[in-house]
Amino acid sequence: MRSISITRSLRPSGVLLTAGVCVAISLGACADSRSSSNKRVMSRRVAPAQMPERGSPRETAAASPSLRERDEPVRHTDIPTRPSLVTTAQLREHSIGILMDLVKNGLPEEKANALEGLRFADGRLSQVAGDALHDPAPGVRGVAALALAKARSCGLSDEVSLLLSDRSPIVRASAMLSLWRCGNRVDPTPLAAMLNSSNPRERAQAAWVLGEMGERSAVALLRDAAKQTVRRASLGANRAVDLQIAEARVKLGDDEALSEIRTALLPARNEDLEATALAAQIAGDLQDREATNALIGLVEFKDSEGKPMPPEVRLAAVAALAKLGQPKGGAIAVEYTSAAKPEIRSQAVLALGVMRNPEYLPTMEKMLDDPSGQVRAAAAMAILQASDPRSGH
C-alpha cells in the first residue's frame, strides 16, 4: 500500500507511518504528502547501470554518512530541545499522551499515524479506536481497524464488524483482517473481487490482506492477479500492486515471487525508484536476508558526483536492514531528522524506532516538539517501539 512516502509500517501502509506505501496513503488520508514527495524523488534522473545523476537539490548534504563510515549515535542541535524526561517510562507516557491527543484532535493523516503508534501502548489503542472506527475519513476508519488487527485487540470486534458494510472497499478489507485476527469467521470472497478492481489501491489492499490472513489456497488467485494491469493507472501504481501481490505470495509460501521483490531493489532508471523504496520495506518485513547486500548498496550508493540515492530509498533500506538484524544505519537516519520535508523527518525517526536502540531516544524525544503533527506522531510511535519490552516489530 505504498507510494514513496513511507511513513507507516502497516501496509499497504507503511508510513510511513510505514507502507511508502503507507496504509494512510492507500486509504486516502495521505494524498497531499504523497504527491509532493513523489515530485521530489522523480525529479532525479537515473541512468541504467549507473544509478542516480542528480539534477535537483537534495534534502541533505551529499556527505551523508555511510554504514561503514559511522555507526555510533549522532547528536544534533538543529531541533529545539527541552529538558530530558527523567525515565523511559515517563517518556513513554508523554509519547502516549501526544498520540492520544492527535487521535482526538489531529488531521486525518495525523489521526491515522497516531492510531498505529498506539499499537505499542498496551490497552491505550482500544480507548480511542472506538471513535476512530466511526471517523468521517475512510483512511482513519481503515487504519483503526488495521491497528486493532496488528495489536490483536479484540474488545471492539462488534464495532469493527459494522465496517464490513462500509462504503469503502479498502475499509471493508481492513475490517475483515481485524475480525479474522480475533478468531471470527470471515468470508474472504470480496477480496477476490478487489483483486480484479480497476483501482490499484484496492488491488494492493486485497493482496496484502490475503497475505496476512495466511490462506494458502489464495496463491493461485494471486498469481492470476499478477498477470493483470490497470490500463488507466500509472506505471508506478501498477508496479506497486505487483510488489504487494509478490509479498502476499511469499507470505503464503510461494517463494518464486521473491525474485520480483529482489529485482526491484536494483533500479536502473528514475521510474524504478518508487518501487525500489517499497521493495526495500517488503524485504525487511519478509526477513529476506538474501536481500541484505542489495539493501546495503542502496544505502551506500553514490553517483559520479558523490550524491546518494533519494532519502526515501535510503531510509527504507536502513529500516529494512534493522529488521534484518543490522541496525547500523542510525547515523544516516539521524542526518535526515533535520530534513526540510516533514515526510522525510517522519520516515527518519521511524527508522530509528525500528532499531530499538535506547541511545537514540534523546533524538526521538526532541522530535516530539516538531511543528508537524505527522512528525510528532512518528516520533511518539518510534519512542514506543524502541522502548517496547516485547520482541518483534
GIBELZI-V373589 format. One record per pair of residues at least 6 apart in sequence whose ideal C-beta (glycine too) atoms are under 8 Angstrom apart, sorted by sequence separation. I is the first residue (numbers start at 1). J is the second residue. If there is no record, write none. Layout:
I&J / I&J
This chain:
8&14 / 9&15 / 13&19 / 14&20 / 15&21 / 16&22 / 19&25 / 24&30 / 25&31 / 46&52 / 47&53 / 85&91 / 118&124 / 119&125 / 135&141 / 148&154 / 166&172 / 180&186 / 197&203 / 267&273 / 302&308 / 308&314 / 321&327 / 339&345 / 370&376 / 7&14 / 8&15 / 9&16 / 10&17 / 11&18 / 12&19 / 13&20 / 14&21 / 15&22 / 17&24 / 19&26 / 45&52 / 46&53 / 118&125 / 134&141 / 165&172 / 179&186 / 196&203 / 230&237 / 249&256 / 250&257 / 301&308 / 321&328 / 322&329 / 338&345 / 369&376 / 6&14 / 7&15 / 8&16 / 9&17 / 10&18 / 11&19 / 13&21 / 14&22 / 15&23 / 22&30 / 25&33 / 44&52 / 45&53 / 102&110 / 103&111 / 106&114 / 132&140 / 133&141 / 148&156 / 163&171 / 164&172 / 194&202 / 195&203 / 210&218 / 230&238 / 249&257 / 250&258 / 264&272 / 267&275 / 283&291 / 300&308 / 301&309 / 321&329 / 336&344 / 337&345 / 352&360 / 367&375 / 368&376 / 385&393 / 1&10 / 2&11 / 6&15 / 7&16 / 8&17 / 9&18 / 10&19 / 11&20 / 12&21 / 13&22 / 14&23 / 15&24 / 25&34 / 44&53 / 45&54 / 65&74 / 85&94 / 102&111 / 132&141 / 135&144 / 163&172 / 166&175 / 194&203 / 197&206 / 229&238 / 267&276 / 336&345 / 339&348 / 367&376 / 370&379 / 1&11 / 2&12 / 5&15 / 6&16 / 7&17 / 8&18 / 9&19 / 11&21 / 13&23 / 14&24 / 15&25 / 44&54 / 45&55 / 115&125 / 118&128 / 176&186 / 247&257 / 266&276 / 299&309 / 1&12 / 2&13 / 5&16 / 7&18 / 8&19 / 11&22 / 12&23 / 13&24 / 14&25 / 44&55 / 102&113 / 103&114 / 118&129 / 132&143 / 133&144 / 163&174 / 164&175 / 194&205 / 195&206 / 210&221 / 230&241 / 246&257 / 250&261 / 264&275 / 265&276 / 283&294 / 284&295 / 298&309 / 318&329 / 336&347 / 337&348 / 352&363 / 353&364 / 367&378 / 368&379 / 1&13 / 2&14 / 6&18 / 7&19 / 10&22 / 11&23 / 13&25 / 43&55 / 44&56 / 102&114 / 103&115 / 132&144 / 133&145 / 148&160 / 163&175 / 164&176 / 176&188 / 194&206 / 195&207 / 210&222 / 245&257 / 246&258 / 264&276 / 283&295 / 317&329 / 336&348 / 337&349 / 352&364 / 367&379 / 368&380 / 1&14 / 2&15 / 6&19 / 7&20 / 10&23 / 13&26 / 43&56 / 115&128 / 335&348 / 6&20 / 8&22 / 12&26 / 100&114 / 115&129 / 161&175 / 176&190 / 192&206 / 246&260 / 247&261 / 264&278 / 265&279 / 318&332 / 334&348 / 349&363 / 365&379 / 5&20 / 6&21 / 7&22 / 8&23 / 11&26 / 15&30 / 99&114 / 103&118 / 129&144 / 145&160 / 160&175 / 164&179 / 176&191 / 191&206 / 195&210 / 207&222 / 246&261 / 264&279 / 265&280 / 280&295 / 298&313 / 299&314 / 318&333 / 333&348 / 337&352 / 349&364 / 364&379 / 368&383 / 2&18 / 4&20 / 6&22 / 8&24 / 40&56 / 98&114 / 99&115 / 226&242 / 298&314 / 333&349 / 2&19 / 3&20 / 5&22 / 7&24 / 8&25 / 115&132 / 173&190 / 243&260 / 262&279 / 315&332 / 1&19 / 2&20 / 3&21 / 99&117 / 100&118 / 129&147 / 145&163 / 160&178 / 161&179 / 172&190 / 173&191 / 191&209 / 207&225 / 242&260 / 243&261 / 261&279 / 265&283 / 280&298 / 298&316 / 299&317 / 314&332 / 315&333 / 333&351 / 334&352 / 349&367 / 364&382 / 365&383 / 2&21 / 40&59 / 99&118 / 129&148 / 160&179 / 191&210 / 226&245 / 298&317 / 299&318 / 333&352 / 364&383 / 1&21 / 2&22 / 5&25 / 225&245 / 226&246 / 1&22 / 111&132 / 157&178 / 169&190 / 173&194 / 243&264 / 261&282 / 262&283 / 296&317 / 315&336 / 1&23 / 3&25 / 95&117 / 96&118 / 99&121 / 125&147 / 126&148 / 141&163 / 157&179 / 188&210 / 203&225 / 261&283 / 276&298 / 295&317 / 299&321 / 314&336 / 329&351 / 330&352 / 333&355 / 345&367 / 361&383 / 364&386 / 2&25 / 7&30 / 125&148 / 133&156 / 161&184 / 222&245 / 226&249 / 1&25 / 2&26 / 100&124 / 104&128 / 111&135 / 129&153 / 1&26 / 5&30 / 96&121 / 99&124 / 103&128 / 112&137 / 115&140 / 134&159 / 141&166 / 149&174 / 157&182 / 169&194 / 188&213 / 239&264 / 261&286 / 295&320 / 296&321 / 311&336 / 330&355 / 345&370 / 361&386 / 1&27 / 7&33 / 111&137 / 125&151 / 130&156 / 133&159 / 142&168 / 145&171 / 195&221 / 222&248 / 223&249 / 262&288 / 265&291 / 295&321 / 329&355 / 334&360 / 337&363 / 346&372 / 349&375 / 360&386 / 361&387 / 100&127 / 104&131 / 108&135 / 112&139 / 116&143 / 126&153 / 129&156 / 133&160 / 141&168 / 154&181 / 157&184 / 186&213 / 188&215 / 191&218 / 195&222 / 203&230 / 222&249 / 261&288 / 327&354 / 330&357 / 345&372 / 5&33 / 96&124 / 100&128 / 103&131 / 112&140 / 115&143 / 119&147 / 125&153 / 138&166 / 142&170 / 146&174 / 149&177 / 154&182 / 169&197 / 258&286 / 262&290 / 266&294 / 311&339 / 319&347 / 327&355 / 342&370 / 346&374 / 350&378 / 353&381 / 354&382 / 358&386 / 5&34 / 92&121 / 103&132 / 108&137 / 111&140 / 115&144 / 118&147 / 126&155 / 130&159 / 133&162 / 138&167 / 142&171 / 145&174 / 149&178 / 152&181 / 154&183 / 173&202 / 192&221 / 196&225 / 262&291 / 265&294 / 291&320 / 292&321 / 295&324 / 315&344 / 322&351 / 327&356 / 334&363 / 346&375 / 349&378 / 353&382 / 356&385 / 357&386 / 358&387 / 4&34 / 109&139 / 116&146 / 126&156 / 133&163 / 138&168 / 141&171 / 145&175 / 148&178 / 152&182 / 169&199 / 188&218 / 195&225 / 200&230 / 218&248 / 219&249 / 222&252 / 258&288 / 261&291 / 265&295 / 299&329 / 327&357 / 330&360 / 337&367 / 342&372 / 345&375 / 349&379 / 352&382 / 353&383 / 356&386 / 3&34 / 108&139 / 112&143 / 116&147 / 119&150 / 143&174 / 146&177 / 149&180 / 170&201 / 174&205 / 199&230 / 223&254 / 226&257 / 312&343 / 316&347 / 319&350 / 323&354 / 343&374 / 346&377 / 347&378 / 350&381 / 353&384 / 354&385 / 355&386 / 5&37 / 108&140 / 111&143 / 115&147 / 119&151 / 138&170 / 142&174 / 145&177 / 146&178 / 149&181 / 170&202 / 173&205 / 177&209 / 196&228 / 198&230 / 222&254 / 243&275 / 258&290 / 262&294 / 292&324 / 312&344 / 315&347 / 319&351 / 322&354 / 342&374 / 346&378 / 350&382 / 353&385 / 356&388 / 4&37 / 5&38 / 138&171 / 141&174 / 145&178 / 149&182 / 169&202 / 173&206 / 176&209 / 180&213 / 200&233 / 219&252 / 265&298 / 277&310 / 280&313 / 291&324 / 299&332 / 311&344 / 315&348 / 318&351 / 322&355 / 342&375 / 345&378 / 349&382 / 353&386 / 3&37 / 4&38 / 116&150 / 198&232 / 207&241 / 218&252 / 219&253 / 240&274 / 292&326 / 322&356 / 352&386 / 3&38 / 170&205 / 174&209 / 177&212 / 219&254 / 236&271 / 239&274 / 240&275 / 243&278 / 247&282 / 251&286 / 277&312 / 281&316 / 284&319 / 285&320 / 289&324 / 312&347 / 319&354 / 169&205 / 173&209 / 177&213 / 201&237 / 204&240 / 208&244 / 211&247 / 216&252 / 235&271 / 239&275 / 243&279 / 246&282 / 250&286 / 273&309 / 277&313 / 280&316 / 284&320 / 287&323 / 288&324 / 311&347 / 315&351 / 4&41 / 176&213 / 200&237 / 204&241 / 207&244 / 211&248 / 214&251 / 215&252 / 216&253 / 273&310 / 276&313 / 280&317 / 283&320 / 284&321 / 287&324 / 311&348 / 200&238 / 203&241 / 207&245 / 210&248 / 211&249 / 214&252 / 236&274 / 240&278 / 247&285 / 278&316 / 281&319 / 284&322 / 285&323 / 208&247 / 211&250 / 212&251 / 236&275 / 243&282 / 247&286 / 273&312 / 277&316 / 280&319 / 281&320 / 284&323 / 354&393 / 200&240 / 204&244 / 207&247 / 208&248 / 211&251 / 273&313 / 276&316 / 280&320 / 284&324 / 200&241 / 203&244 / 207&248 / 211&252 / 283&324 / 203&245 / 210&252 / 149&212 / 323&393 / 33&109 / 29&108 / 30&109 / 29&109 / 29&111 / 30&112 / 29&112 / 24&108 / 24&109 / 27&112 / 24&112 / 23&112 / 24&113 / 23&116 / 17&113 / 16&113 / 15&113 / 17&116 / 17&117 / 13&116 / 8&112 / 8&113 / 7&113 / 10&116 / 9&116 / 8&116 / 29&137 / 28&137 / 29&138 / 30&139 / 28&138 / 29&139 / 27&138 / 28&139 / 29&140 / 27&139 / 27&141 / 29&143 / 24&139 / 27&142 / 23&139 / 27&143 / 23&142 / 24&143 / 23&143 / 23&146 / 10&143 / 13&146 / 10&146 / 10&147 / 10&150 / 27&168 / 27&170 / 26&170 / 27&171 / 27&174 / 23&174 / 27&201 / 26&201 / 26&204 / 26&205 / 21&204 / 12&201 / 12&204 / 12&205 / 12&207 / 12&208 / 11&208 / 38&236 / 1&201 / 1&204 / 1&205 / 1&208 / 51&267 / 52&270 / 21&240 / 49&268 / 48&268 / 46&267 / 48&269 / 46&268 / 47&269 / 21&244 / 46&269 / 46&270 / 45&270 / 44&270 / 46&272 / 46&273 / 12&240 / 42&270 / 42&271 / 44&273 / 67&296 / 42&273 / 12&244 / 41&273 / 42&274 / 67&299 / 68&300 / 3&236 / 11&244 / 41&274 / 66&299 / 67&300 / 113&346 / 66&300 / 38&274 / 3&240 / 2&240 / 1&240 / 62&302 / 1&244 / 62&305 / 62&306 / 64&308 / 62&307 / 62&308 / 52&301 / 54&303 / 58&307 / 51&301 / 53&303 / 58&308 / 64&314 / 52&303 / 53&304 / 54&305 / 60&311 / 51&303 / 53&305 / 59&311 / 50&303 / 54&307 / 58&311 / 50&304 / 67&321 / 52&307 / 52&308 / 74&330 / 20&277 / 21&278 / 52&309 / 71&328 / 73&330 / 74&331 / 20&278 / 51&309 / 52&310 / 72&330 / 73&331 / 76&334 / 79&337 / 19&278 / 71&330 / 72&331 / 78&337 / 79&338 / 21&281 / 71&331 / 74&334 / 78&338 / 117&377 / 20&281 / 67&328 / 70&331 / 73&334 / 74&335 / 76&337 / 113&374 / 117&378 / 120&381 / 19&281 / 67&329 / 69&331 / 76&338 / 18&281 / 110&373 / 114&377 / 117&380 / 121&384 / 110&374 / 113&377 / 117&381 / 120&384 / 67&332 / 109&374 / 113&378 / 116&381 / 120&385 / 44&310 / 65&331 / 66&332 / 107&373 / 110&376 / 114&380 / 118&384 / 14&281 / 65&332 / 106&373 / 110&377 / 114&381 / 117&384 / 64&332 / 113&381 / 120&388 / 4&273 / 41&310 / 4&274 / 11&281 / 40&310 / 65&335 / 88&358 / 91&361 / 98&368 / 3&274 / 6&277 / 41&312 / 64&335 / 102&373 / 106&377 / 6&278 / 41&313 / 4&277 / 88&361 / 95&368 / 4&278 / 11&285 / 61&335 / 91&365 / 94&368 / 102&376 / 2&277 / 6&281 / 37&312 / 60&335 / 102&377 / 2&278 / 60&336 / 59&336 / 60&338 / 84&362 / 98&376 / 99&377 / 2&281 / 60&339 / 98&377 / 59&339 / 85&365 / 59&340 / 84&365 / 99&380 / 59&341 / 98&380 / 99&381 / 82&365 / 73&357 / 79&363 / 82&366 / 95&379 / 96&380 / 59&344 / 81&366 / 95&380 / 99&384 / 73&359 / 80&366 / 95&381 / 73&360 / 75&362 / 76&363 / 79&366 / 82&369 / 75&363 / 79&367 / 95&383 / 96&384 / 80&369 / 95&384 / 73&363 / 76&366 / 79&369 / 79&370 / 92&383 / 20&312 / 91&383 / 92&384 / 92&387 / 20&316 / 91&387 / 88&387 / 18&319 / 40&341 / 37&341 / 36&341 / 4&310 / 6&312 / 37&343 / 5&312 / 36&343 / 37&344 / 4&312 / 6&315 / 33&342 / 6&316 / 33&343 / 16&343 / 17&346 / 18&347 / 16&346 / 15&346 / 16&347 / 15&347 / 18&350 / 17&350 / 16&350 / 15&350 / 7&343 / 5&343 / 7&346 / 7&347 / 6&347 / 9&350 / 33&374 / 5&347 / 8&350 / 7&350 / 9&354 / 17&377 / 17&378 / 16&378 / 15&378 / 17&381 / 7&374 / 7&378 / 9&393
